Amino acid sequence: MNATSADIEKTFKEQDVRSLRRDGISSSTWQVIDYSGIIAHIMSPEMRELHKLEKLWNNADVIDIKNLKHKNNCVKMNNINQ
């Protein structure tokens, strides 16, 4: 889980985008990284099943973070429906 969080942060950092807040970084079940308009939830399979965030956010756009562009630390989403 820590490796996944680190990889997400590395990818955003390469785009010069910093997180606003991180929570649960020492947790082995759920970590959250807040990028303002994008929230990354990294969960264990058990927590994912318990909270069912996919059901809660089933109408939200799925984005590939490699398609993000930024300007002045604001994230702009390009091709979000791919």
N, C-alpha and C positions, 0 to 999 in steps of 0.2 A: 504494500500500500504506500509506503514511503517513497519507493522508487517511482510509482505512478505519479504521485504528487510532485516529486522532483522533476519528472519529465514534463509535466504540464507547465510548471513554473519556468523551466528552461526554454520551452517552446515560446511562451509569451515573452520572456526576457529577450530572446533573440529578435523579437519584434519591438523591443524597447517598451513593453507594456508591463507595469508592475502591479501586483495585487494590492487591493485596498485593505484587505483583512484576511487572515488565515485563522482557522479554528480547528481544534481536534488534532493538531499535528502530532501529538504524542499518543493519539488513540490508534488502536489496532482495528477499529470497527467502522469509523466514519471520520472523514476529513473534509473540510470545506475551504475552498479558496474563492474569494470574492474579487471579481474584476469589474465591478459596477454592473454593467449590462449583462455580464456573463458570470454565472456562479458554477463552479466546478465542484461536484460532489463525488468523492472517492469513498466507496463503501465496500465492506465485506459482503459476500453473497447473502449472509444471514440478515444483515441490516437492510440490504437492498430489497429482499423479499418482505421483510417486516414493514417497511415504510412505503414501498411501492410508488416511488417518485415518478416513474414513467406513467403511471395511471393518473397521478395528480396533474402532471404537465403534458398529457398526451396530445394537446394541440399546439405545443411549443415547437418552434423550428429547431431542427437538428443541424448543428453547424460543424464544419471541419475547421479546427483552429488554424490550420495551415492556410486557410483562405482569408484570414483576418489582415486588415491593414489598419494603420493607426496614423494619427496626426495630432500632435500636441497632447500626447498621452490619452487620447480618446480612441476607443476601438470602433472601427467601422467594419461591418460584416459584408462580405462580398460572396455571391453565389451560395447563399445560406441553405438553399433547398437541394443541394447536391449530395 
